[in-house]
Amino acid sequence: MRYAGRVPYHHGDLRRALLDTALEAVDEHGPAAVSLRDVARRAGVSHAAPTHHFRDKTGLLTALATEGWSLLADALREAAGRGFGEVGVSYVLFATSHPGHFAVMRAPGLARGDDPDLVAAMQRAGAQLKAGVERFEAGSGREDSATALAAWSLVHGLAALLLEGAVAPGPDSDVATLARAVTAHLRPPP
């Protein structure tokens, strides 16, 4: 039996296949429009198959959000040794290269906010952002609680503008170059 032109799923990692299929659906229609039935159809499995891995749509989106926060934490950790600006660049690059994850991560109420794995992943990413801001503050002589919010707002705003198509890198540029130019405005004064 075929589902929507795909060969039915018979082997491998069904959980991973469902997550990947859900990301495709999120990219196309946004996280609120995702349904387990559509994900199952796209993956070529029975409509009940996703419930063996995710109790419901909220469970599926929670798993995607957890994965997204974990990927972001890893990306920020890798950038940490290259300076504060690179942490911001890494945030923007993550958002633009993982738009499905990023959409689910910032969709309030669609994931289980009290899920222990999600909470741990968010805390890990938050710790990386906080460490980057603390290094920036130490170099700038600033100790202002608004610094972290300003930095996050700047890179989150740039990421959102890029994803919405309101801003694009110039013809001889790319996302990383644009993000570096923007985050340069948060460098400590000489």
Wavefront OBJ file of the C-alpha trace (Angstrom):
o trace
v 0.000 0.000 0.000
v 1.277 3.520 -0.847
v 0.626 6.753 1.016
v 0.795 10.015 -0.924
v 3.334 8.698 -3.408
v 5.743 7.387 -0.794
v 6.777 3.832 -0.149
v 5.343 2.679 3.189
v 7.792 2.754 6.058
v 9.086 -0.721 6.941
v 12.391 -0.461 8.780
v 14.894 1.800 10.442
v 14.286 4.411 13.072
v 10.576 5.271 12.955
v 10.904 7.905 15.687
v 13.592 9.748 13.685
v 11.554 9.424 10.487
v 8.526 10.940 12.225
v 10.591 13.815 13.639
v 12.091 14.558 10.226
v 8.685 14.393 8.590
v 7.228 16.681 11.245
v 10.028 19.189 10.602
v 9.081 19.207 6.914
v 5.461 19.881 7.876
v 6.492 22.672 10.254
v 8.628 24.248 7.532
v 5.648 24.214 5.171
v 2.750 25.184 7.442
v 4.095 26.199 10.864
v 3.966 24.236 14.113
v 0.333 24.946 14.963
v -0.866 23.289 11.745
v 1.020 20.012 12.305
v -1.123 16.941 12.921
v -0.095 13.399 13.799
v -2.309 12.072 11.031
v -0.567 14.240 8.411
v 2.880 13.304 9.746
v 1.928 9.608 9.551
v 0.633 10.041 5.991
v 3.779 11.858 4.903
v 5.981 9.193 6.531
v 3.999 6.418 4.874
v 2.849 4.749 8.086
v -0.519 4.070 9.662
v -2.203 7.012 11.360
v -1.747 5.271 14.727
v 2.025 4.701 14.329
v 3.136 8.105 15.718
v 1.283 7.473 18.985
v 3.700 4.645 19.752
v 6.495 7.248 20.016
v 4.580 10.425 20.860
v 1.362 10.294 22.808
v -0.073 13.217 20.893
v 0.795 16.274 18.826
v 2.078 18.052 21.918
v 4.442 15.155 22.591
v 5.769 15.322 19.040
v 6.299 19.087 19.226
v 7.910 18.735 22.659
v 10.388 16.255 21.186
v 11.161 18.673 18.331
v 11.599 21.592 20.737
v 13.878 19.501 22.963
v 15.969 18.488 19.987
v 16.131 22.097 18.808
v 17.251 23.464 22.183
v 19.886 20.712 22.404
v 21.202 21.501 18.934
v 21.289 25.201 19.795
v 23.155 24.531 23.056
v 25.746 22.485 21.156
v 26.174 25.203 18.525
v 26.566 27.916 21.162
v 29.084 25.829 23.115
v 31.174 25.352 19.959
v 31.145 29.101 19.293
v 31.920 30.132 22.883
v 35.692 29.936 22.490
v 35.609 32.274 19.490
v 34.195 35.273 21.352
v 30.910 36.855 22.265
v 30.044 37.971 18.743
v 30.456 34.437 17.428
v 27.953 33.152 19.989
v 25.438 35.556 18.460
v 26.413 34.546 14.938
v 25.963 30.913 15.931
v 22.456 31.685 17.227
v 21.471 33.312 13.916
v 23.028 30.506 11.867
v 21.209 27.897 13.953
v 17.859 29.646 13.468
v 18.271 30.028 9.720
v 19.609 26.516 9.146
v 17.020 24.839 11.434
v 13.874 26.868 10.731
v 11.500 24.050 11.731
v 13.169 23.545 15.086
v 13.365 27.304 15.648
v 9.663 27.732 14.891
v 8.670 25.051 17.395
v 11.083 26.388 20.019
v 9.443 29.801 19.928
v 5.818 28.656 19.649
v 4.346 29.205 23.113
v 1.950 26.619 24.427
v 2.543 23.976 21.748
v 5.116 21.966 23.714
v 4.986 20.669 27.274
v 6.919 23.370 29.112
v 7.351 21.140 32.150
v 8.892 18.227 30.238
v 12.168 17.430 32.076
v 14.150 16.819 28.882
v 12.893 20.069 27.363
v 13.650 22.008 30.542
v 17.179 20.552 30.680
v 17.852 21.388 27.013
v 16.571 24.948 27.466
v 18.701 25.397 30.575
v 21.771 24.126 28.753
v 21.243 26.595 25.889
v 20.481 29.370 28.379
v 23.685 28.636 30.273
v 25.678 28.958 27.047
v 24.038 32.309 26.262
v 24.584 33.511 29.833
v 28.252 32.478 29.788
v 28.751 34.401 26.552
v 27.154 37.509 28.020
v 29.232 37.202 31.201
v 32.427 37.073 29.124
v 31.229 40.128 27.197
v 30.405 42.018 30.398
v 33.796 41.171 31.888
v 35.512 42.621 28.816
v 33.337 45.722 28.703
v 33.270 46.650 32.366
v 29.464 46.491 32.231
v 27.428 44.570 34.737
v 23.949 45.406 33.589
v 21.134 42.858 33.667
v 19.787 44.359 30.467
v 22.952 43.382 28.552
v 21.873 39.763 28.187
v 18.404 40.795 27.063
v 19.827 43.309 24.586
v 22.189 40.729 23.098
v 19.522 38.048 22.833
v 17.005 40.521 21.399
v 19.487 41.597 18.755
v 20.365 38.134 17.479
v 16.845 36.741 17.894
v 15.436 39.724 16.037
v 17.927 39.333 13.207
v 17.133 35.622 12.967
v 13.395 36.339 12.835
v 13.855 39.050 10.194
v 15.918 36.694 8.040
v 13.398 33.856 8.386
v 10.493 36.177 7.571
v 12.284 37.434 4.469
v 12.283 41.036 5.722
v 16.098 41.124 5.627
v 18.544 39.294 3.399
v 22.312 39.305 3.115
v 23.682 41.507 0.371
v 24.716 40.078 -2.999
v 28.344 39.578 -1.931
v 27.484 38.404 1.580
v 25.957 35.530 3.513
v 24.053 35.059 6.768
v 27.224 34.666 8.853
v 28.773 37.860 7.456
v 25.570 39.811 8.073
v 25.279 38.428 11.604
v 28.902 39.377 12.344
v 28.264 42.917 11.136
v 25.213 43.193 13.389
v 26.779 41.604 16.476
v 29.789 43.911 16.101
v 27.568 46.633 17.555
v 27.573 44.772 20.866
v 31.355 44.613 21.203
v 32.878 46.155 24.298
v 34.141 49.696 23.779
v 37.924 49.981 23.201
l 1 2 3 4 5 6 7 8 9 10 11 12 13 14 15 16 17 18 19 20 21 22 23 24 25 26 27 28 29 30 31 32 33 34 35 36 37 38 39 40 41 42 43 44 45 46 47 48 49 50 51 52 53 54 55 56 57 58 59 60 61 62 63 64 65 66 67 68 69 70 71 72 73 74 75 76 77 78 79 80 81 82 83 84 85 86 87 88 89 90 91 92 93 94 95 96 97 98 99 100 101 102 103 104 105 106 107 108 109 110 111 112 113 114 115 116 117 118 119 120 121 122 123 124 125 126 127 128 129 130 131 132 133 134 135 136 137 138 139 140 141 142 143 144 145 146 147 148 149 150 151 152 153 154 155 156 157 158 159 160 161 162 163 164 165 166 167 168 169 170 171 172 173 174 175 176 177 178 179 180 181 182 183 184 185 186 187 188 189 190
